[in-house]
Amino acid sequence: MFIQSPRNPRIKAVARLLSSRRHRDRERLTVVEGLREVRRCLDAGWRPAEAFVCEPLLGPEGLALAERLRRTGCEPASVSVEAFARIAYREESGGIVLVVPYDDTALDRLDPPDPAFLVVVEGAEKPGNVGAILRTADAAGVHGLVLCGLGTDLHNPNVIRASLGTRFSVPCAEAPTDEVVSWLRRRGVRPVVATPDADRVYTEVDLTGPVAVVTGSEAHGLSEAWRRDAELRVRIPMFGAADSLNLATATALVLYEVVRQRGACFWPARD
């Protein structure tokens, strides 16, 4: 099948998924763009509901991925450059766009090993920050990421893009803050709450046991639910006029302190 017009109903439906969270949530579908992201999506076993390819934009890797899609039983629709431009939200997309069903992000689906190593992000407003945290979580060997509070969602196409496809390799969950607090308590996982008003620097606490690094938005910080009962409150030293770092940067610092303290023996070597 060849789709020429950017006004084709299937193209318009994908464009709506890109622009409206309400529509994504209703249809329980999201969009994956970019060769690396598409490859990691398929590597993780996700089955697309639809696929679109623009042949003039396909290089060798794109052609191989298009053939891989066909072998899985998903026949990509061929689209014109003009139609593809409407469903591609960045210039260097590689010529492939997938529409994929939501995964199950229920909190109880997370089953981290002991000692658990989790990251919790509350009230993240920018999809780029969540994507960057996912990239760090993947690199650091985090067992799961949890989003809580109001803010962006895990199925935002910009989260997938900013994560470079690691959204598909890091176990993820979403839940209200109070539910996450209770879930961690039941599992014996200590929240490590990063906040500027803490007394102890993040490098001064023992992070070798089961921990969940908890960070919040730059604008509002963490809610009282985290600050009230936090056993471990830590801060990142700040010596200038600024009182906070970018959310993704701050989270990365604390995650890699966990890596440093635990040592390489906690993580098997990757192929």
ABEGO torsion letter per residue (X at the ends): XBBABAABAAAAAAAAAAABAAAAAAAGBBBBBEAAAAAAAAAAGBBBABBBBBAAABBAAAAAAAAAAAAAGBBBBBBBAAAAAAABABABAGGBBBBBBBBBABAAABBBBOBBBBBBBBGBABAAAAAAAAAAAAAAGBAEBBBBEBEBBAABAAAAAAAGGAAAABBBBBBBAAAAAAAAAAAGBBBBBBBAABABBAAABBAABBBBBBBBBAAAEBBAAAAAABABBBBBBBABABABBBAAAAAAAAAAAAAAAAEAAABBBBX
